[in-house]
Amino acid sequence: MIPCYNEQEGIPQLALALAEVRRALAPAYQLELVFVDDGSTDGTRATLEQHFGAFSDVRIVGHA
């Protein structure tokens, strides 16, 4: 579970780092990433969708 609050600028770097982690762990583990947008006002949710929205093992949730 990854909490996010106004993290739009850092998400591309996070995506690169998590891609490496996912590749390393995927052979041994069934992974699921859950991003929680904690009411961001900077476009964090849209950027999460752009970088992670196509993956079936990723959930993006948000609340005010």
C-alpha atoms as an extended CHARMM CRD file, in Angstrom:
* protein
*
        64  EXT
         1         1  MET       CA              0.0000000000        0.0000000000        0.0000000000  PROA      1               0.0000000000
         2         2  ILE       CA              1.4370000000        3.3310000000       -1.0760000000  PROA      2               0.0000000000
         3         3  PRO       CA             -0.0890000000        6.5340000000        0.2830000000  PROA      3               0.0000000000
         4         4  CYS       CA              0.1300000000        9.5340000000       -2.0480000000  PROA      4               0.0000000000
         5         5  TYR       CA             -0.4990000000       13.1860000000       -1.3610000000  PROA      5               0.0000000000
         6         6  ASN       CA              0.5290000000       15.7600000000       -3.9640000000  PROA      6               0.0000000000
         7         7  GLU       CA              3.1400000000       13.4110000000       -5.4260000000  PROA      7               0.0000000000
         8         8  GLN       CA              2.5980000000       14.1750000000       -9.1180000000  PROA      8               0.0000000000
         9         9  GLU       CA              6.2200000000       15.1640000000       -9.7730000000  PROA      9               0.0000000000
        10        10  GLY       CA              7.6930000000       12.0620000000       -8.1090000000  PROA      10              0.0000000000
        11        11  ILE       CA              5.4490000000        9.4360000000       -9.6790000000  PROA      11              0.0000000000
        12        12  PRO       CA              7.5500000000        8.8880000000      -12.8370000000  PROA      12              0.0000000000
        13        13  GLN       CA             10.5860000000        8.0980000000      -10.6650000000  PROA      13              0.0000000000
        14        14  LEU       CA              8.4590000000        5.8840000000       -8.4390000000  PROA      14              0.0000000000
        15        15  ALA       CA              7.2130000000        4.0150000000      -11.5060000000  PROA      15              0.0000000000
        16        16  LEU       CA             10.7830000000        3.2510000000      -12.5840000000  PROA      16              0.0000000000
        17        17  ALA       CA             11.7830000000        2.0570000000       -9.1180000000  PROA      17              0.0000000000
        18        18  LEU       CA              8.6820000000       -0.1080000000       -8.7220000000  PROA      18              0.0000000000
        19        19  ALA       CA              9.2030000000       -1.6560000000      -12.1650000000  PROA      19              0.0000000000
        20        20  GLU       CA             12.5350000000       -3.0200000000      -10.9400000000  PROA      20              0.0000000000
        21        21  VAL       CA             11.0140000000       -4.3040000000       -7.7040000000  PROA      21              0.0000000000
        22        22  ARG       CA              8.1350000000       -5.9400000000       -9.5710000000  PROA      22              0.0000000000
        23        23  ARG       CA             10.5230000000       -7.6910000000      -11.9910000000  PROA      23              0.0000000000
        24        24  ALA       CA             12.6400000000       -8.9820000000       -9.1260000000  PROA      24              0.0000000000
        25        25  LEU       CA              9.7630000000      -10.2350000000       -6.9850000000  PROA      25              0.0000000000
        26        26  ALA       CA              7.2680000000      -11.4280000000       -9.5990000000  PROA      26              0.0000000000
        27        27  PRO       CA              8.8010000000      -14.8970000000      -10.0790000000  PROA      27              0.0000000000
        28        28  ALA       CA              8.3740000000      -15.7300000000       -6.3940000000  PROA      28              0.0000000000
        29        29  TYR       CA              5.3920000000      -13.6360000000       -5.3010000000  PROA      29              0.0000000000
        30        30  GLN       CA              1.9540000000      -12.6030000000       -6.4690000000  PROA      30              0.0000000000
        31        31  LEU       CA              2.1160000000       -8.8460000000       -6.1450000000  PROA      31              0.0000000000
        32        32  GLU       CA             -0.5930000000       -6.2400000000       -5.7740000000  PROA      32              0.0000000000
        33        33  LEU       CA              0.1070000000       -2.5280000000       -5.5000000000  PROA      33              0.0000000000
        34        34  VAL       CA             -2.5010000000       -0.2920000000       -3.9260000000  PROA      34              0.0000000000
        35        35  PHE       CA             -2.0510000000        3.4530000000       -4.3130000000  PROA      35              0.0000000000
        36        36  VAL       CA             -4.1770000000        5.6400000000       -2.0580000000  PROA      36              0.0000000000
        37        37  ASP       CA             -4.5220000000        9.2130000000       -3.2650000000  PROA      37              0.0000000000
        38        38  ASP       CA             -5.0960000000       11.1030000000       -0.0540000000  PROA      38              0.0000000000
        39        39  GLY       CA             -6.9740000000       14.0910000000       -1.4830000000  PROA      39              0.0000000000
        40        40  SER       CA             -4.1870000000       15.4610000000       -3.6820000000  PROA      40              0.0000000000
        41        41  THR       CA             -4.7690000000       18.7430000000       -5.4870000000  PROA      41              0.0000000000
        42        42  ASP       CA             -1.9070000000       18.5560000000       -7.9960000000  PROA      42              0.0000000000
        43        43  GLY       CA             -2.9790000000       15.8700000000      -10.4660000000  PROA      43              0.0000000000
        44        44  THR       CA             -1.5380000000       12.9240000000       -8.5680000000  PROA      44              0.0000000000
        45        45  ARG       CA             -4.5090000000       10.6940000000       -9.3810000000  PROA      45              0.0000000000
        46        46  ALA       CA             -4.2750000000       11.3230000000      -13.1370000000  PROA      46              0.0000000000
        47        47  THR       CA             -0.5230000000       10.7090000000      -13.1020000000  PROA      47              0.0000000000
        48        48  LEU       CA             -1.0060000000        7.4490000000      -11.1940000000  PROA      48              0.0000000000
        49        49  GLU       CA             -3.5690000000        6.3760000000      -13.7980000000  PROA      49              0.0000000000
        50        50  GLN       CA             -1.1630000000        7.3000000000      -16.5920000000  PROA      50              0.0000000000
        51        51  HSD       CA              1.7220000000        5.2490000000      -15.1680000000  PROA      51              0.0000000000
        52        52  PHE       CA             -0.0720000000        2.3580000000      -13.4640000000  PROA      52              0.0000000000
        53        53  GLY       CA             -3.6680000000        2.2670000000      -14.7110000000  PROA      53              0.0000000000
        54        54  ALA       CA             -3.0990000000       -0.4630000000      -17.3020000000  PROA      54              0.0000000000
        55        55  PHE       CA             -1.7500000000       -3.0190000000      -14.8400000000  PROA      55              0.0000000000
        56        56  SER       CA             -4.1830000000       -5.6370000000      -13.5580000000  PROA      56              0.0000000000
        57        57  ASP       CA             -2.2550000000       -6.0070000000      -10.2770000000  PROA      57              0.0000000000
        58        58  VAL       CA             -2.5460000000       -2.3040000000       -9.4000000000  PROA      58              0.0000000000
        59        59  ARG       CA             -5.4300000000       -0.5530000000       -7.6740000000  PROA      59              0.0000000000
        60        60  ILE       CA             -5.7130000000        3.1810000000       -7.4080000000  PROA      60              0.0000000000
        61        61  VAL       CA             -8.1330000000        4.4760000000       -4.8300000000  PROA      61              0.0000000000
        62        62  GLY       CA             -8.8040000000        7.9590000000       -3.5900000000  PROA      62              0.0000000000
        63        63  HSD       CA            -10.6480000000        9.8660000000       -0.9510000000  PROA      63              0.0000000000
        64        64  ALA       CA            -11.1440000000       13.5000000000       -0.0730000000  PROA      64              0.0000000000
